[in-house]
Amino acid sequence: MSQTAGSSTGRVLIAADKFKGSLTAVQVAEHVTAGLRAVVPGLDVAALPVADGGDGTVEAAVAAGFERRTVRVTGPLGEPVEAAYALREGTAVVEMAEASGLRHLPPGVFAPLTATTYGTGELLLAALDAGARTIVLGVGGSATNDGGAGMLAALGARLLDAAGAPVAPGGGPLAGLATAELGGLDPRLAATEVVLASDVDNPLLGPKGAAAVYGPQKGASPDDVAALDAALAHYAEVLGATTEAEAPGAGAAGGIGFGALVGLRAAFRPGIEVLLDVLGFEAALEGTTLVITGEGSLDEQTLHGKAPVGVAAAARARNIDVVAVCGRLSLPPAALGKAGIRRAYALADLEPDVTRSMSEAGPLLEQLAARLATDFLL
């Protein structure tokens, strides 16, 4: 039996990611708290919503006490969009999906060859203007495949074609790149620590690269994938950065990882590790006797750098029990145990219909949390 988290000296810490398409990480924590307290009234519960660098990263930072800053930037199709970043004591959390994410595309519309990360560069400029000297760049959920070229252009790089004109936005036009001048990048970047936070470690090119693995998710046909991979290879060659193209994380979010590594001299770290540090997870564990983590789907991908595994590893290092909640579970108990998760509770066990499970996720999650409380807190 688990330690008794409902004792006067202990508390429960909810450190879960979003349930994509149904609940934000903040909402997950709210519903789990309600379900726990329905069984153990007055239970000491703390919430620290988490993210792994993708969608929801800024929201998690704001929930942890960062200030939300909103700016108008260039969206992936060139249209203006509202984007937010988070700031606290000189540290900014920038989520590229806020500026250049799939969320900004109209339903059914994709632009794998022409979508741009220019707005992400504008978001980074806003963070620099606000005094940030440490920037966590969370990447994921992107609509783009431009290798971070748009981001670099917004920050002052000159990416020119043979006629000396700026290359058009997107990954496809990089095939016509003739010269790349990075000397005009904002000089404040030299004195800024940039951390590339990603849950994937793909290289830029090849069968495991940005175009091949993630291009189809952004509407790229097989011909588009081949054209993008060739254009990105040419881009890396013109930049004199073919070695960096092979680095872990270079292929993250349509290759923006490559642009960050080469142009911003970013250091790559697994997203959940970075966010746990920034959000103060170690301090939050003080006095905690049970951690509840989770995400929408606990599956094979979870084991490769997703938030629940990162949370479980940190808690396990302190000998604190970890259980999980999720929408769907496809990991066997042995895999969960190896990841440091004692048990997982899935909405699908209560409501097998996926559509209903997602639409009624909040009430269902409260029922799950009540079961969890009965099993672990009584």
N, C-alpha and C positions, 0 to 999 in steps of 0.2 A: 504494500500500500504506500502511496505517496506520503511525503511529509504533509502535515496538516496546515494548508495555506490559510485556513480560516482562523488560526490562532491569533491572540492579541499581539504577538510579536512578529507575525508574518503578513505578507500581502501577496496578491496576484498581480502580475504584470502582463498586460496584453500588448504584444508586439507583433501585429499581423500586417500583411500587405493588403492591398485592395482585392476584392472579388471582381475581376474585370467584367464590365458590362452590367453589374448589378449594385455593388456597394463600394464606396470609397474606403480607404483604410480607417479613416476616422469613424465612419458609420459602422464598420465591422466592430471596432472597439466599443462603440455605444451599445450595440445589440448584444454583444457578448457580456458586457457589464450587467445589462438588464436581466439576462438569463441567469447569470451567476447569483445575483442578489435576490432573485425570486426564490431561490433555494436557501441561500445563506444571507439573510437580511443584515445590512450593515457591514458586509464584507469589505475589507480594505482592498480596493482595486485601483491600479494605476494604468494609464494608457500611454504608450509610445508608438504611434503608427509608424511603420517602416516602409521602405521602398528600396529597390535595387539599382536605381539610376534611371529607370524608364518612367512611364506615366505614373504620376502621383508623387514624384520625388519632392517637388516644391511643396506640395500640400503636407507631406510628412515633416518637412523642415519647419513650416509655419506652425504645425501642431506642437512642435517641440520648442517653440518660443522665438523662432526667427520672424522678422518683419517681412510681410509680403509687399513687393514693389511691382507695379504694373506699368508696362510701356507698350507703345505701338510700334510694331516692327513689320518687316516684309514677310509674308507667308510663303509657303512652298511654291505657290503658283504665281507669286509676284504681287499679290493683293495685300493690303494692310490687314494685320490681325492684332488682337490684344494678347499679350504674353506676360507672364509673371515670373519673377525670380525671388529668391529669399535671401535676406541679409541679416547678419548679426555680428557685431564687433569685428568688422573687417573681413569676414568670411561670407562669400556668396555661394548659394546653391543655384545653379543654372540647369534647367531641364530643356534639352534641345527640342523635345516634342512640343513644348509650349509655343515655340516659334515655327518649327519645321516638321511637325508631326502629322501623321495620317488624319488626326482629328480635324485638321483644317481643310481637308479635301471634301468636296461635295459627295454625297452618296453615289457610289458606283464610278466615280471619276478617279483615275490614276494618271500619273505623269512620270513614269520611271526614268525617262531620258532627260526631262527638262526641269523637274522639281529642284529647288535650290535651298541651301542652308544659309543664305544671306541673312535671314532674320535671326538665326542663332548668333552670328557674329555681332549683329546689332544689340542683342541681349547681353552679350559679353561686354560690349562697349558701355552699356548702361551700368553694369556692375562695376566696371572700372571707374566710371564717372562718380559712382556712389561711394568710392573709397575702398572697394574690395582689393585686398592684396593676396588673398587665398581664394581661389575659385574652384569649386567642385562642379565639373561639367558632367551631368548625368545624361547618358545617351540611350536611346531605345524608342520604339514607337514612331520611327521616322518615316516620312513620305519620300525621302530623298535617296539618291545614289550618286552624289556628286563628289565623293571623296573629301568633303569639307571645303571644296573650292569656293563656294559661295561665302561660307563663314570667313575664310581668309581674305577674300575680296572686301568684305565689309570692314575688316580690321586693318585694311590698308595695303594688302598685297596687290600686285599688278599681274594679272594672268592674261597674256596677250596672244592673238593669232598672228599669222604671218604678215598681215597688213598693219600690225601694230595696234589693232583695236581690241578692247576687252572681249574675251570669249563669251558667248551667250551662256545663260544660266543652265545648270543641269550637268549630269554626267556625260550624256551623249556628245555635246559640243567639245568636251575635253580632247576628243580625237584631233581637233584642229589647233590645240595649244602649241605655240611656238616658243614662247619665252615666259618664264615665271620669275618675278622679282619680289622677294620677301622683305627686302630692306626697308620698305615703307610701312611695315607692320607697326601698330601702335607701340611706341617705346615703353609704355607702362607695363607691357607684357613681360619685359625682361626682368622686372622687379616683382613679378607676380608668380606665386606658386599655383600652377594649374594641375588639377588631378582629374584624369579621365576615368570616370566611374561607369563601368559596364558589366552586365552579367554574361557577356559573350567574349571569347578570346580569339575569334576568327582573324585570319590574316586578310589583307586587302584583296588579293587576287587568287585565281584558280578555283578548283572545285569546292573548296571550303571558304571561298572569299565572299565579299560583300554582294556582288551581283548574282553569283550562282546560288547562294544559300537564301538570301533575303529578297533579291530582286523579284521573284515570282509573287511574293506576298504584297508587293507594291505595284502589281499589274504588268510586270515585265514578261514578254513572250520569250521563247528560246532564242530568237534572233536578237531581241533586245538585250538579253543576258550576255550573249557573245559580244555585242557591240559595246556594252558597258564595261565588260571585263577588259576588252582591248583598249578602250579609251582611258580607263583607270591605270592600266599598265603604262600607257604613253605618258600620262600625267605624272606618275611616279618617276619615270625616266627623265622627263624634262626638269623635274624638281631635284634630280640627282639623289633620289631617296628610295632606290629599289630595295635596299636592306631594310629600311623602316617599314616598307610594304609587307614584309614577312613577319613583323612584330605582332605578338599577341595583342588583340584589341584594335588593330589597324582597320579591320573590316567591320567594326561595330557601326551600326546605324548608317548603312549606306556608305561606309568609308569615312565618316566624319572623324572616326578615331585616328585614321591616318593623318588627316589635316591637323588634328590637335597634337599628335606626337611630333610631326615635322615642323609645323609653323608656330605652335604655342609651347613647344618643349614640355608637353604634358607628361606626367608620370601615370602609367596605367595601373589601376588597382581594381579588384573585384568590387562592383558597385555596393553590395550589401556591407562589405567590410568598411568602406569609406563612410557610408551613411550611418552605420552604427557608431563610428567614432564621432562624426559631426553631431549626431543627435544626442550624444551622451548616454549611450546604452549601458556602459559599465557602471556609471553612477546610479542609473535607474535600477540596477540589479540589487543594490544595497537593501537588505531587509526583505528581499523577495524570496518566497519559498516555492512558487510555481509560476512558470512562464507559459502563456498561451500564444502561439504563433499561427500562421496560416496564410493561405492565398486561395484564389478561385479554383485552381486545379493542382492537386498534389500528384505529380506524375514524374516520369523519367527526367524531364527538363528541370524539375525542382532540385534534383541532386547535383546539378551543374551550375552552382553559383546563385541560385534564387534565394530570395529573402528568408524563407523558413529555415533553410539549412544553415545560413549564416547566423541567424538568431539562436538556433539550437546549439551550434558549436560554441558560441560565446557563453551561453548559459551553462552548458555542460562543463566548461572549463572552471566554473564556479560551483559545480556539483548541485545545480538547481534543476529540478525536473521540468521537462518540456512536453506539452501536448499541443495538438494542432486542430484547427477547424478549417474546413474547406468546402467548396461546392461539390467537387468531384474527386474521388480518390482512386488511383490506379496503381499505387505502390503497395507491395505486400508488407506485412508486419516486420519481416527481417530487414527490408530496405529502410523502413522508417527507423527501426532500432539502431541500425548502423549510422544513420544520420543524426542520432541523438534525440529522436522523437518517440516518446513512450507509447503514444496512442493518437490516432487521428479520428475525428468525427466529421462525417460528410453530410451535406444537405441532401444529396442523392439518396441517402438511406431513409430519409423522411419523405421525400418527394422525387420519385424517379423521373417524372416528366421534366425535361431540361427547361422548357419555356416557363413552366410554373415555378420551378425551383429558383430561377433567376428573378422572376417578377415578385415572388414572395420571399426573397432571400432574408430580409430582416426578421420577420416573425419566425421563420424556420431556424435561423441562427440562434434566436433566443431559446427555442426548444432544445437545440443541440447543447447550448451552454448550460442549460438546466441539467441535462444528462451528465455533462462533464462535471458539474459541481457535485452531483450525487455520487459520482464515481471517485472523485479525487479530493473533495473538500469535507465530506461528512465522515 
